[in-house]
Structures are given as structure tokens and as C-alpha cells.
Amino acid sequence: MSKNIKEKYSYSNEISNKKVIDNFTHLKLSIFIIPLLFLLIIVLFLYCNESLSIKNYIDLQKDCFFYLNSKLSEYPNALINLTQIGDEFIFLTFLSVLFVNTPKVWEALISASLVSALISFLFKRLFAVPRPAAIFDHEKFTIIGETLSGRTSLPSGHSITVFTLLTVLLFAFMPKPQIKKAIWCFLIFTTGFVLVFTRVGVGAHYPLDVIVGSIIGFFCGLIGIFLTRKYFIFNWIENKKYYPFFILLFFSSCIVLINKILSINLFVYYMALIFLAISLIKTTSIYVKK
């Protein structure tokens, strides 16, 4: 790599990272009103329908769950692949390509992911809602993949993960023009809801589980952004002397994905492996030529 090319590449990365930082900086604390308002609406909705108890919560959406599950489960191959993206490990492998060019995004992703993991753990145990497979006859609905039957239905962990990471991407790469901003928001939220409702299609969650999980994920993504903006806990990832750690991490993740492919031959794993391999090659190349 010639000196001029290296300088242009470095300058391009700096510009990309600066745009992300600028977008994060312009966010106001009032943005937290949005997820809190939606959560309040759902609580009021459940209250008005006398569905704040576990039994009534399930009964309220039983028919909707059966309907959505029957319709969505008509596409089992798409569902089983798309629902894997709600696994934080899989989603982050796709986002690994952002590591070199926009490390500030990864700082926010790490912070937001830690927050979301904690909140998901606490809320699942607080509400202790049985999953559909623990309540309904398995012959009445479709289960695709692993049968989950614990008391961890509300909120959906996959939905929290999806919207936590998508929220970081939403604001990190938010365009300035209003039309492009509207299109970008539409694409992000459409992608998010397609991914989270696969959890209903595979028979793992009730509809409100994924809606509440999505709202909580949006909240966690915002927390991750504001933590990154105020504190610099993970800014060390920009330092190239730590690249060997990430090279090892990406390489180990490739091994994990290969094992997953050998165990469950899913298309999404091949795609994740390609993204991860690109990230591994790019990171290694930059470290070797630094």
C-alpha cells in the first residue's frame, strides 16, 4: 500500500468516524421520552384490558399469537435464518466490518450490548412469563428450531438485541436531509420488526413480548450512545496496538461459526462468516502495515 493510498484511506476513516461522533453529539436527552412513552402506552393498554397478571397477559394475545404463528411459519427456511440474527454474536459478526472505519460505532455497540444484557436478564426474571411452549399444546401452533419452554418470555431477548444494535446504527449513520432521514428510519425499523417477529413465527414469544423487547432495545441503544458520548471506557479499541486482541477475537469467532455450520447448515452462518473473514483480513492487514 503506497503512502498516498494509506493517507487517503486513513483520512476517509477519520471522516466516517467524525460523522458518527457528530451524529451522537447532536442527540438530546429528550429522545428518551419516545421509548418511555411507548412503554407507558402498553402498560395502560394492559391495565385497561385487565391483563397485568401473567394469565390475562397470555390470554389477551393468545388468538393473535396463533394467527401470526400460523402465517409466519409458512416460511420456515426464512424464519430459521432470520431469527438467528437476534443472537447477539451473529449480529455483531455482521457489524464487525464497521470496526476499522468507524470504531466509535463499536464503542457504542459494546456499551449498549452490556446494558441490554443486564436489563434483559433482570426483566425476564422479574416478569417470569411462561413461553408459549410451556402453556399451549404443541400441536396447536408451530415450533421451528429449539423448543423453549421456560418462564422467560417477557421481554424477548432477541428483540432487545436487535433493536439495541439497530438503534446505534440508526443514529450513527443518520443522514442530514429530511427525505433521506425518513427513508433511513423506515428501513431500520422495518428491518427490525421483520427480524423480531420471527420470534413469534418460530413459536418462542407472544407478540407483546417482541414489541416490549423492541422498545427496551431502543432504550438500551440510546443508553449505549450516551455512555459512549460521556465516558471513554472503550475508546482504546481505536488504538492499533490492541488490534491483535481483535484479530484473535475475529479468528476465534470464525472457528465458532464454522462449527455452527457443521452442526446446523444455515445460510445466515455462511454470510456471517464472510463478513467476519473480511473484517479479519482488513484488521490484520492494517496492523501488519502500520
C-alpha positions in Angstrom: 0.0 0.0 0.0 1.6 3.3 -1.1 1.9 6.2 1.2 -0.7 8.3 -0.7 -3.2 5.5 -0.6 -2.6 4.9 3.1 -3.1 8.6 3.8 -6.4 8.7 1.8 -7.7 5.6 3.5 -6.8 7.0 6.9 -8.4 10.3 6.1 -11.6 8.6 4.8 -11.8 6.6 8.1 -11.4 9.8 10.1 -14.2 11.5 8.2 -16.5 8.5 8.7 -15.8 8.3 12.4 -16.2 12.1 12.8 -19.7 11.9 11.2 -20.7 9.2 13.7 -19.4 11.3 16.6 -21.2 14.4 15.3 -24.5 12.4 15.0 -24.1 11.1 18.5 -23.3 14.6 19.8 -26.5 16.1 18.4 -28.7 13.6 20.2 -30.7 15.2 23.1 -31.8 13.5 26.3 -35.4 14.2 25.4 -35.1 11.3 22.9 -35.6 9.0 25.9 -39.2 10.2 26.1 -40.1 8.2 23.0 -39.4 4.7 24.4 -40.7 5.6 27.8 -44.0 6.9 26.3 -44.5 3.7 24.2 -43.9 1.5 27.3 -46.4 3.6 29.2 -49.0 3.2 26.4 -48.5 -0.6 26.6 -48.9 -0.7 30.4 -52.1 1.4 30.1 -53.3 -0.9 27.3 -52.8 -3.9 29.5 -54.3 -2.2 32.5 -57.5 -1.2 30.6 -57.8 -4.8 29.5 -57.2 -6.2 33.0 -54.2 -8.0 31.7 -51.4 -7.1 34.1 -51.4 -10.6 35.5 -49.5 -13.3 33.8 -52.6 -15.4 32.9 -54.5 -12.5 31.5 -51.4 -11.2 29.6 -51.2 -14.5 27.8 -55.0 -14.8 27.2 -55.2 -11.3 25.8 -52.9 -12.1 22.9 -53.5 -15.9 22.5 -55.5 -15.6 19.3 -53.1 -13.1 17.8 -50.2 -15.3 18.6 -51.8 -18.4 17.0 -52.7 -16.3 13.9 -49.3 -14.8 13.4 -47.5 -18.0 14.1 -49.6 -19.9 11.6 -49.0 -17.3 8.9 -45.3 -16.7 9.5 -44.4 -20.3 9.9 -45.3 -20.9 6.3 -41.8 -19.7 5.6 -39.7 -21.9 7.9 -36.3 -21.5 6.0 -36.5 -17.8 6.1 -37.6 -17.7 9.7 -34.9 -20.0 11.0 -32.2 -18.0 9.2 -33.5 -14.5 10.1 -34.2 -15.3 13.7 -30.5 -16.2 14.2 -29.7 -12.5 13.7 -31.3 -11.8 17.0 -28.4 -13.7 18.5 -26.0 -11.0 19.6 -23.0 -13.0 18.5 -24.3 -13.4 15.0 -25.5 -9.8 14.6 -22.1 -8.4 15.8 -20.3 -10.6 13.3 -22.1 -8.8 10.6 -21.2 -5.4 12.2 -17.6 -6.4 12.5 -16.9 -4.7 9.2 -17.5 -1.4 10.9 -14.7 -1.9 13.4 -11.9 -0.3 11.4 -13.7 2.5 9.7 -16.0 3.6 12.5 -14.6 2.5 15.9 -16.9 5.0 17.6 -19.9 2.8 16.5 -18.2 -0.2 18.1 -17.7 1.7 21.3 -21.4 2.4 21.4 -22.3 -1.2 20.4 -20.2 -2.6 23.2 -21.7 -0.2 25.8 -25.3 -0.8 24.6 -24.9 -4.6 24.5 -23.7 -4.7 28.1 -26.6 -2.6 29.2 -29.1 -4.7 27.2 -27.8 -8.0 28.5 -28.2 -6.8 32.1 -31.7 -5.4 31.5 -32.9 -8.5 29.6 -31.6 -10.7 32.4 -33.3 -8.7 35.1 -36.7 -8.2 33.4 -37.1 -11.8 32.3 -36.7 -12.9 35.9 -38.9 -10.0 37.2 -41.9 -10.8 34.9 -41.3 -14.6 34.7 -43.9 -15.1 31.9 -44.0 -18.7 30.6 -43.2 -19.1 26.9 -45.9 -20.4 24.5 -44.4 -23.9 24.5 -44.9 -24.1 28.3 -48.6 -23.1 28.1 -50.1 -24.3 24.9 -50.5 -27.7 23.3 -47.6 -28.0 20.8 -50.0 -29.4 18.2 -51.9 -26.1 18.2 -49.0 -24.0 16.9 -45.7 -24.4 15.0 -42.4 -24.6 16.7 -39.3 -24.1 14.4 -35.9 -24.9 15.8 -35.3 -25.3 19.5 -38.4 -25.7 21.8 -38.2 -23.1 24.5 -40.4 -23.6 27.5 -39.0 -21.6 30.4 -40.5 -18.7 32.2 -38.5 -16.1 30.2 -41.0 -14.9 27.6 -41.3 -11.3 28.5 -39.4 -9.4 27.2 -37.9 -11.1 24.1 -34.2 -11.1 24.4 -33.7 -11.4 20.7 -35.9 -8.3 20.2 -33.9 -6.4 22.8 -30.6 -7.3 21.0 -31.9 -6.5 17.5 -33.2 -3.0 18.4 -30.3 -2.2 20.7 -27.8 -2.7 17.9 -30.1 -1.2 15.2 -30.7 1.9 17.3 -26.9 2.5 17.5 -26.7 2.2 13.7 -29.8 4.3 13.3 -28.3 7.4 14.9 -24.7 6.7 14.0 -25.4 6.9 10.3 -28.4 9.2 10.3 -28.3 11.3 7.1 -28.9 15.1 7.3 -31.5 15.6 4.5 -35.1 15.1 5.8 -36.1 12.8 3.0 -33.1 10.6 3.4 -33.6 10.6 7.1 -37.2 9.4 6.8 -36.1 6.6 4.4 -33.3 5.6 6.7 -35.6 5.4 9.7 -38.2 3.4 7.7 -35.5 0.9 6.5 -34.1 0.4 10.1 -37.4 0.0 11.8 -38.8 -2.2 9.0 -35.7 -4.4 9.2 -36.0 -4.5 13.0 -39.7 -5.6 13.1 -39.2 -8.2 10.4 -36.4 -9.7 12.5 -38.2 -9.6 15.9 -41.5 -11.0 14.7 -39.6 -14.1 13.5 -39.7 -15.0 17.3 -43.5 -15.3 17.0 -43.2 -17.3 13.8 -40.8 -19.8 15.4 -43.2 -20.2 18.4 -40.8 -18.7 21.0 -42.7 -15.5 22.0 -46.0 -13.7 22.2 -46.5 -10.6 20.0 -46.2 -8.2 23.0 -43.0 -9.9 24.1 -41.3 -8.7 20.9 -42.9 -5.3 20.9 -41.8 -4.6 24.5 -38.4 -6.1 23.8 -38.0 -3.8 20.8 -38.9 -0.7 22.8 -36.5 -1.7 25.6 -33.8 -2.4 22.9 -34.3 1.1 21.6 -33.8 2.5 25.1 -30.7 0.4 25.6 -29.2 1.6 22.3 -29.7 5.2 23.4 -28.1 4.5 26.8 -25.1 3.0 24.9 -24.7 6.1 22.8 -24.9 8.5 25.7 -22.5 6.4 27.8 -20.0 6.5 24.9 -20.5 10.2 24.5 -19.9 11.0 28.1 -17.4 8.3 29.1 -14.5 6.9 27.1 -14.4 3.4 28.6 -13.9 1.7 25.2 -12.1 4.3 23.2 -8.9 2.1 23.4 -10.3 0.0 20.6 -9.2 2.7 18.2 -5.6 2.2 19.2 -3.9 -0.2 16.7 -1.7 -1.7 19.3 -4.8 -3.5 20.6 -5.6 -4.9 17.1 -4.0 -8.3 17.9 -6.7 -8.8 20.5 -9.4 -8.2 17.9 -7.6 -10.3 15.3 -7.7 -13.2 17.8 -11.3 -12.5 18.6 -12.3 -12.5 15.0 -10.3 -15.6 14.2 -11.9 -17.4 17.2 -15.3 -16.3 16.1 -14.7 -17.7 12.6 -13.9 -21.1 14.2 -17.2 -20.8 16.2 -19.1 -20.1 13.0 -17.5 -23.0 11.2 -18.6 -25.3 14.0 -22.1 -23.9 13.8 -22.2 -24.5 10.0 -21.0 -28.1 10.6 -23.7 -28.5 13.2 -26.6 -26.6 11.7 -26.1 -25.8 8.0 -27.8 -22.4 7.8 -27.3 -19.7 5.1 -27.0 -16.9 7.6 -23.9 -18.6 9.2 -22.2 -18.5 5.8 -23.0 -14.9 5.4 -21.8 -14.1 8.9 -18.5 -16.0 8.2 -17.9 -14.0 5.1 -18.4 -10.7 6.9 -16.1 -11.8 9.7 -13.4 -13.0 7.3 -13.4 -9.6 5.6 -13.0 -8.0 9.0 -10.3 -10.3 10.0 -8.3 -9.7 6.8 -8.8 -5.9 6.9 -7.8 -5.7 10.6 -4.8 -7.9 10.1 -3.6 -6.1 7.0 -3.8 -2.7 8.8 -1.9 -4.0 11.8 0.8 -5.6 9.8 1.3 -2.5 7.6 1.0 0.1 10.5 
